[in-house]
Amino acid sequence: MRKFFLFTALILSLTVTSQDIEFARDHIDTLASESMHGRGYVEQGDRIAAGYIANELRELGIQKWEATYYQRYSFPINTFPGAMNMSAGDKNMKPGYDFQVRPYSEGKKGSFEVI
């Protein structure tokens, strides 16, 4: 009988301390919002989201890892530091939104027929 009560107490303690679903949904909604720009690098949504997460960790009292909440990493991407124009018919297209250039693509200038 004692084992039964210990088992029941364990199960109840696990269910009582379960995750607050509304709390999680609020954070997911924030991270998925338009203000985070899809958490992508094109409009620095990744930096906005990282700042949000770091602030939440700070407010929760989570200790920093090696004096920061951030972890550096890199991955190959194409960036467009200067002006870039692409259009299809009369529509001007936005890089990273309407089309994606492969990271290993060479730079080109000029007008080209799209196939």
Residue frames as qw, qx, qy, qz and C-alpha x, y, z in Angstrom:
[[0.000, 0.886, 0.464, 0.000, 0.00, 0.00, 0.00],
 [0.329, -0.758, 0.098, 0.554, 2.88, 2.38, 0.79],
 [0.383, -0.083, 0.597, 0.700, 4.32, 1.89, -2.73],
 [0.171, 0.665, 0.662, 0.302, 0.91, 2.76, -4.19],
 [0.154, -0.933, -0.234, 0.224, 0.83, 6.08, -2.31],
 [0.391, -0.550, 0.358, 0.645, 4.41, 6.91, -3.33],
 [0.345, 0.215, 0.701, 0.585, 3.58, 6.10, -6.95],
 [0.053, 0.820, 0.554, 0.132, 0.41, 8.22, -6.80],
 [0.272, -0.858, -0.025, 0.435, 2.31, 11.12, -5.21],
 [0.414, -0.275, 0.521, 0.694, 4.95, 10.92, -7.96],
 [0.246, 0.478, 0.696, 0.476, 2.33, 10.96, -10.74],
 [0.081, -0.910, -0.403, 0.058, 0.50, 13.91, -9.16],
 [0.354, -0.719, 0.153, 0.578, 3.72, 15.87, -8.73],
 [0.383, -0.013, 0.613, 0.691, 4.55, 15.35, -12.41],
 [0.124, 0.654, 0.641, 0.382, 1.16, 16.57, -13.57],
 [0.226, -0.895, -0.277, 0.267, 1.09, 19.55, -11.21],
 [0.319, -0.665, 0.292, 0.609, 4.47, 20.82, -12.49],
 [0.609, 0.399, 0.558, 0.398, 3.66, 20.39, -16.18],
 [0.272, 0.021, 0.227, 0.935, 4.36, 23.21, -18.62],
 [0.240, 0.622, 0.376, -0.644, 2.04, 26.19, -18.72],
 [0.514, 0.394, 0.638, 0.417, 0.66, 25.89, -22.26],
 [0.146, 0.951, 0.269, 0.033, -0.53, 29.51, -22.40],
 [0.353, -0.799, 0.312, 0.373, 2.94, 30.72, -21.38],
 [0.540, -0.110, 0.670, 0.498, 4.49, 28.62, -24.16],
 [0.400, 0.663, 0.576, 0.263, 1.92, 29.78, -26.74],
 [0.034, -0.976, -0.064, 0.204, 2.57, 33.44, -25.89],
 [0.367, -0.629, 0.504, 0.464, 6.29, 33.00, -26.57],
 [0.504, 0.181, 0.735, 0.415, 5.69, 31.01, -29.75],
 [0.271, 0.854, 0.439, 0.063, 3.25, 33.67, -30.99],
 [0.145, -0.919, 0.169, 0.325, 5.83, 36.37, -30.27],
 [0.429, -0.410, 0.654, 0.469, 8.67, 34.50, -31.99],
 [0.414, 0.343, 0.758, 0.370, 6.42, 33.76, -34.99],
 [0.164, 0.849, 0.335, -0.375, 5.15, 37.34, -35.27],
 [0.567, 0.750, 0.145, 0.309, 5.79, 39.64, -38.22],
 [0.160, -0.955, 0.242, -0.069, 8.01, 41.82, -36.03],
 [0.664, -0.461, 0.553, 0.203, 10.54, 38.96, -35.90],
 [0.442, 0.647, -0.436, -0.442, 10.63, 38.77, -39.74],
 [0.948, 0.153, -0.247, -0.131, 10.46, 34.98, -39.68],
 [0.696, -0.620, 0.318, 0.175, 13.56, 34.97, -37.48],
 [0.824, 0.398, 0.168, 0.368, 15.54, 35.15, -40.72],
 [0.544, -0.360, 0.087, 0.753, 18.71, 37.05, -41.45],
 [0.325, 0.535, 0.440, 0.644, 17.35, 39.09, -44.38],
 [0.154, -0.781, -0.112, -0.594, 15.78, 41.76, -42.15],
 [0.149, 0.380, -0.678, 0.612, 17.78, 40.83, -39.02],
 [0.755, -0.384, -0.164, -0.505, 14.85, 38.93, -37.56],
 [0.825, -0.050, -0.493, 0.271, 17.35, 36.43, -36.16],
 [0.308, 0.209, -0.419, 0.828, 18.95, 39.20, -34.07],
 [0.448, -0.378, 0.030, -0.810, 15.60, 40.53, -32.91],
 [0.878, -0.256, -0.327, -0.239, 14.52, 37.02, -31.84],
 [0.695, 0.069, -0.507, 0.505, 17.88, 36.36, -30.14],
 [0.017, 0.324, -0.318, 0.891, 17.52, 39.59, -28.15],
 [0.681, -0.350, -0.115, -0.634, 14.01, 38.61, -27.12],
 [0.896, -0.144, -0.418, 0.044, 15.15, 35.16, -25.96],
 [0.494, 0.193, -0.471, 0.705, 18.16, 36.60, -24.10],
 [0.253, -0.380, 0.190, -0.869, 15.90, 39.07, -22.31],
 [0.827, -0.303, -0.225, -0.417, 13.48, 36.30, -21.31],
 [0.811, -0.009, -0.483, 0.330, 16.36, 34.19, -19.95],
 [0.216, 0.302, -0.381, 0.847, 17.63, 37.20, -17.98],
 [0.498, -0.378, 0.046, -0.779, 14.17, 37.87, -16.52],
 [0.906, -0.222, -0.302, -0.196, 13.84, 34.20, -15.50],
 [0.477, -0.754, 0.443, -0.092, 17.18, 34.40, -13.69],
 [0.969, 0.172, 0.061, 0.165, 18.86, 31.80, -15.91],
 [0.491, -0.652, 0.334, 0.471, 22.64, 31.94, -15.60],
 [0.482, 0.776, -0.305, -0.272, 24.67, 33.03, -18.60],
 [0.945, 0.031, 0.178, 0.271, 26.97, 30.62, -20.39],
 [0.640, 0.017, 0.118, 0.760, 30.50, 32.05, -20.52],
 [0.127, -0.407, -0.153, 0.892, 29.29, 35.57, -19.67],
 [0.307, 0.178, -0.326, -0.876, 26.61, 35.73, -22.39],
 [0.680, 0.254, 0.553, -0.410, 23.24, 34.35, -23.43],
 [0.647, 0.655, -0.192, -0.340, 24.39, 34.20, -27.05],
 [0.746, -0.188, 0.568, 0.293, 26.21, 31.44, -28.91],
 [0.243, 0.671, -0.400, -0.575, 28.10, 32.34, -32.06],
 [0.675, 0.128, 0.700, 0.193, 27.74, 30.19, -35.13],
 [0.217, 0.535, -0.357, -0.734, 27.97, 30.72, -38.86],
 [0.654, 0.310, 0.686, 0.077, 26.49, 29.23, -41.97],
 [0.244, -0.075, 0.489, 0.834, 27.06, 30.11, -45.62],
 [0.302, 0.739, 0.559, -0.223, 24.51, 32.50, -47.06],
 [0.347, 0.429, 0.310, 0.774, 24.24, 35.03, -49.83],
 [0.106, -0.706, -0.367, 0.596, 23.85, 38.57, -48.64],
 [0.389, 0.688, 0.384, 0.478, 23.05, 41.56, -50.75],
 [0.412, -0.481, -0.214, 0.744, 25.16, 44.43, -49.43],
 [0.011, -0.198, 0.255, 0.946, 24.43, 46.67, -52.39],
 [0.602, 0.314, 0.064, -0.732, 21.46, 47.35, -54.60],
 [0.186, -0.006, 0.953, 0.239, 19.92, 44.27, -56.13],
 [0.559, 0.308, 0.049, -0.769, 17.08, 44.35, -58.58],
 [0.086, 0.042, 0.955, 0.282, 15.13, 41.47, -60.07],
 [0.534, 0.259, 0.181, -0.784, 11.80, 41.61, -61.76],
 [0.249, 0.187, 0.922, 0.231, 9.45, 39.21, -63.45],
 [0.096, 0.708, 0.599, 0.362, 7.21, 41.00, -65.89],
 [0.054, -0.758, -0.029, -0.650, 6.06, 44.17, -64.11],
 [0.737, -0.661, -0.116, -0.081, 6.67, 42.80, -60.62],
 [0.182, 0.692, -0.586, 0.380, 9.79, 43.86, -58.72],
 [0.876, -0.243, -0.417, 0.008, 10.94, 40.93, -56.60],
 [0.352, -0.810, 0.374, -0.284, 12.49, 41.00, -53.15],
 [0.541, 0.350, -0.749, 0.155, 15.55, 38.78, -52.49],
 [0.064, 0.098, -0.845, 0.521, 15.08, 36.27, -49.70],
 [0.469, 0.250, 0.492, -0.690, 11.31, 36.69, -49.93],
 [0.739, 0.493, -0.012, -0.458, 10.28, 36.21, -53.56],
 [0.860, 0.396, -0.309, 0.087, 13.38, 34.22, -54.52],
 [0.681, -0.643, 0.318, 0.145, 16.48, 32.69, -52.97],
 [0.512, 0.714, -0.477, 0.003, 19.96, 32.70, -54.47],
 [0.952, -0.146, -0.203, 0.174, 22.10, 29.65, -53.76],
 [0.491, -0.817, 0.175, 0.246, 25.09, 30.40, -51.47],
 [0.637, -0.236, 0.499, 0.538, 27.64, 29.20, -54.03],
 [0.503, 0.763, 0.372, 0.167, 26.25, 31.33, -56.89],
 [0.488, 0.007, 0.114, 0.865, 28.61, 33.72, -58.63],
 [0.090, 0.673, 0.228, -0.697, 27.83, 37.41, -58.77],
 [0.391, 0.372, 0.620, 0.570, 26.41, 38.64, -62.09],
 [0.124, 0.544, 0.135, -0.819, 25.43, 41.98, -63.55],
 [0.106, 0.081, -0.653, -0.746, 23.12, 42.54, -66.45],
 [0.697, 0.140, 0.173, -0.682, 19.71, 41.61, -67.74],
 [0.019, -0.174, 0.971, 0.166, 18.95, 37.96, -68.32],
 [0.657, -0.108, -0.419, -0.617, 16.04, 35.93, -69.61],
 [0.486, -0.240, 0.717, -0.438, 14.42, 33.77, -66.95],
 [0.459, 0.112, -0.795, -0.380, 13.80, 30.21, -68.08]]
